[in-house]
């Protein structure tokens, strides 16, 4: 265990996005003269990369391994995506800090920047989130929603691969034709190349972003017209500048509870207090506490499509909640302003109201529809 007050060892997942998020926390602490070491820990969620996200069971698939290092005293704290956090945790472990949240929005990513309504009928959209699947089908029942596995970069590559590979093939064929025409001209034929490309394949390739180059090498299993990711994941991964996307409105596509926020856990004690002082963003803490309280009260488990988003407006938190059937045909929703001063009890009342209005029935039906292995305590693990 490191010495309190100067050196801090924090657990993080080893994915590129997790390390970038952890780097934000490390930089903020080092600005306050803490010495921080990030320690990569493999998690259950990382070990089962090809398993669909909601089938991993409780959210702790990405969390437990990190927090176990804290509970054992091996590490001082752990950095998580807030939406991966279980709503229950050991009493001695606290969420010491919730830094200021990035965008909570979902983003529709396409090869050419299309809006959702502009996708062709029957378009294939990729996501492994039950919430996003239900929301997409609610707005566009004609869509074909297909599973999308992998980290943010992998998902982006799967989207970009088919169009880039087709373009590479066209350019390669055009270049061969150009070379053939040149050879013919040297033999006295006067035909000149009239191609559509003004650069060689090599020049075109050199101008591609790294994610596009990797997409060229990827084997295509499903051709996606669009995919849905968290905007915060796009921004933190550095992909936002290289992809065409539109924000999905939070009022209609209510995000996952805690989406866009980070959580730093530690044992309850002095270090947790220091982390809170340096990193905690009170507004984000209130908003995400409301969201997670509604989720915990509804008890959606790992199989129910639930979106909850809170936004402080003056003395109130404006809360949007959506609970869907898995196919998106049924919805129980609410928008309510709850007082900041008693936001926890007010969030519980909101959840009880939703439950009474049919949310409980939708959640029970979702649980009954799932195979036994998915019926475990906890919440859906939402991909970025």
N, C-alpha and C positions, 0 to 999 in steps of 0.2 A: 504494500500500500504506500502511496506517495505521501510526502509530508503536506499536511493541510496548509493551504494559504499560498503556496508557491507553485508546486508541481502537481498537475492533474493528469491522470490517465483515463481517457474516455473510450468506451467501446463503440464501434460502428460496423455496419455491414460493409462488405468489400466491393460492392458494385460501384460503378463510376458515379452514378447519381448520389448514392449514399455518401461516398467520399467527398463529393462536392458540397453536399449539405453539411457534413461534419466540418469541412474546411471553413464554412461561414461561422460556425460556433467557435472553432479554434481561433480564428482571426479576432473575433469580438473579445474573447478572453485574453488573448495576448496583447490587445490594445490596453488592457487594464493590468498588464505586467504579470499575468499568470504564465507559467510555462506549461504547455499542453502537448501531450503525446496522444495521437490517435492510434488505437489498436484494432485491427481488423479481426472480426469474429465471424466465422461461418455459421449460418442459421439454418433451421429446418427448412424455411422457405427457399433459401438459396440452394439447398441440396436437392430439392425436388423441382428443378427448374421447368420441366416439361409438364408438370401437373397443372391443370387449370386452377386459377387462383382460388376460387370459392370452394374447391374440393379439398384444400389444405386444412379446412376446419377452422379452428379459432384463429383470430388475428395474431395470436402470439407466435405463429410459425415464423414470423420475422422479428419477434421481440424477445421471446423467452430466453434464447441463448445469450443475448446481450445482457439482459438484466440478471441472469444467473451469475455472471462474472462480477456484477456489482454486489449482489447479495452475499456472495462468498468472500468478498473483501479483496478479490484479485484486482479489480479495477475500481476507479472512483465514481464513475458515472457512465451513462450510455446515451447515445443520440439516436432518436427514432423519428420517422415520419409519424406525425400525430395520428393520421388515419389508420396506421397499422396497430395502434395501441389498443389492447383489451380495455374494456370499461372497468374491469376489476383487477387489482394487483395486491401483492403482499402489503400488510400494514406498515412495515418498516421501510418500504420503498415509496418515494414521493416523486411527483413530477416537479422537480425543483425549478425548472424554467421553461417557459414557452416564448421563444423569440417572436418578433413581429412577423406576421404571416405574409407570405407571398400571395399571388393571385389564387383564389379558390376555384376559379372557373375551370370547366372542361373545355377542351379545344377540339374542333373537327379538323383533322389534318387530311389534305388531299394532294395529289400531285400538282394540281393547278389552282388551288385556292377557292374551290367551289363552296357555296353555301349549302346547308342541309337540304333546302327545298329544291336546289338545282341538280342534285344527284339524280341520275336516271332511274326510272322505275325498276325495282328489283335489284338495286345496287347492293354490292357486298361491302359491309362495314365491319371492321374488326374491333373487338373488345373482349376481355375476359371478365369484365365487371357485370354482375347481374343488374345492378342499378342502371348502368349506362345502357345495357341491352333493353331493359324495360322502358326507359325514357325514349330511346330511339324508336322502338316499335310503337310506343304511344303516339308519337308525332308522325311516324311514317310506317304504317303497318305493312307496306309493300317491301320494306327493306329485308335483305338477307343478312342477319347478324351472325358473324362467324367468330370462333375463338381466336384470340390473338395472344400468343405467349411471348415471353422474353422481356428484357429490360427496355428502356426507352429507345436506345440506339437500335436494338434488334427489331423492334416494332416499326421504327421509321424505315429501316432497310427493307423490310418485307413489303411495305407500301410502295416504296420507290422502285424496287427491283424490276418489275415487268416493263414499265415505260422506258426506263434507262437501258435495259437490255435490248429492247426493240430499236431504240435510237442508235445504240452502238452497232447493231447489225446493219441498219440502213447506212450508217456512215462508212462502215467497213466495205459494204458492197459498192457504195459510190466511189470510194477510194480505189477499189480494184478496177472499176469501170474507167476511172480517170487514167490510171496507169495503162490500161489496155488501149485507150484512145491515143495516149502519147506514143505508145509503141507502134500503133497503126500509122500515126502521122510521120514517124521517122522512116516508114517504109513507103512514103509518098501519098498515103491517103490524107484527104483534107478535112475529115470530120473532126470537129472540136468538141471537147467535153463541155456539157451544159448541165452541171450538177447543181443540187440545192444547197450544198455546204461550202462555206468559204474557208474552213479550217481543216487541217488534217485530223485524223482520229487521235493522234498523240496530243495535238494542241487542245482538242476538245477535252480529252481525259485529264490533262494537266490543270484545266480550269475547274474541274469538279471539286466539290467539298469532299472531305474524308468519308462522310456518311454515304455519299453517292457512289464513291469508288467501292466501298464495301458492298453496297447494294448490287453492283455489277457482278460480283462474285457469288451472290447468294442464289441458292436453288429455290425456285418459286413453287410453292405448294398450293397456295390460294392467292388469286389475284384480287386485291382489295381496291375498291373505288375510294374508300376513306377509312380512317381509323380515328378513334377517340382516345385522347390522352389528357392528363391534367396539364393545364397551362404552366403551372409552377415547375413541373418536371421538364417541360420543353425548355423553359428559361434557365433552370439550374443546370441542365445538361449541356447548355450551349448550343442546342439544336434549333432554337427559335429563329435564328437568322438564316438558317439553311432550308427551312420547310415552309410550305404555304399552309396557313391555317386561319380559321375564324373562331372567335370566342363563341361558345354557346351560352345564351343568357341564363344567369343563375336562377332567375325566377321560374323558368320553364324546365331547365336541366339543373335541379337543385343538387349541389355537390355532396360528396361524402362528408360526414361529420369530421372536422379537423383537416379537411383537404387544404393543402398549401402551407400548413403549419408544421413546425418541428417541436419535439418534446425532449428535454434533457432530464433523465431520471438519475436519482442518487439516493443513498440512505438518508433517512431523516436525521439532520444534524447540522453542524456548523457549515460544512462544505455546501450543503443544499442551500443554506441561507446566502452564502457568497454567490453561488450560481444564480440564485433568484435576483439578487441585487444587480448583478452585471448584465444578465441576459433577458430577464423576464419583461414582457410587453403586456401591461395590465389589460389593455383593450382586447388584445388577441386572447388572453387568458379567459376573460369573461365570455367572449363570443364562442370560443371552442368548448368552454365548460357547459354552456347552454346546449350546444349541439350534441355533446357526448352524454349529457344528462337525458335528453330526449331519446337518444339511441338506447341507453341502458334501461330506461323505463319501458320502452317498447319491447326490448328483449328479442330483437329481430334474428338473433343467431347468425349463422354464416350463410344463410340461404335466402334472406328476404331483401328485395331491392328497396333500400331506404336512403333518401337524401335529406340532410338537415343543414341549414346554413343560417348563421346569426350575424347581424351587423348592427353595431351600436349606432344609434341615432339620438343624440341628446341624452335624455335620462332613461331611454328605453333601448332594448335590443329587438330589432325587427327580425323575426324568425320565420323562415319558409321551411315547410316539411312536406315531403312526398313519400307515400308508401304505395308500392305498386304490386300487382300480381306479376309473376315472372314473365308473362307474355305481353305485359304492358296494356292489356285491355281494361283492367280495373285500377282505380286510383282512389286513395283517401288522402286529401291534402289540406293544408291550413297555412295561413299567413297571420301572424299575430305579433303585436308589440308587447314585450314583457319588461317589467321594471328592472333596471340594473341593480337596484338595492336588494331585491330578493329574487335574483335571476334563477337560482337553483330550484327553489320551490315553485316558481312560476313555470319553469321548464317541465317539471314533473306534472303540473296540472295540465299543461298543453298535451303531453304524452297521454295522459289518462283520457282526455277528451278525444284524441285521435283513436285510441284503442276502442273507446265506446262507440265511435262512429264507423267502425269496421276495419280499422288497421289490424286489430288482433286476428280477425278472420283471414285477412290476406296473408299475414305472417304464418298462421297455422297451416294454411293451404300450401304455402311455399315449402314449409318443413315437411309436410306430408308427401309432396311431389318429389322430394330429393331422395336419392339412394341412401341407405343407412350410413355409409361411411362419411357422408357429408353432414349428418345430423350430430354436430358436436357443439358444445357450448362455445360462445364467442361471436364475433362479428365477421362479416365478409372482409377478406383482405383485398383492398382496392389497389389495383395497379396504378402506377403513374401513367 
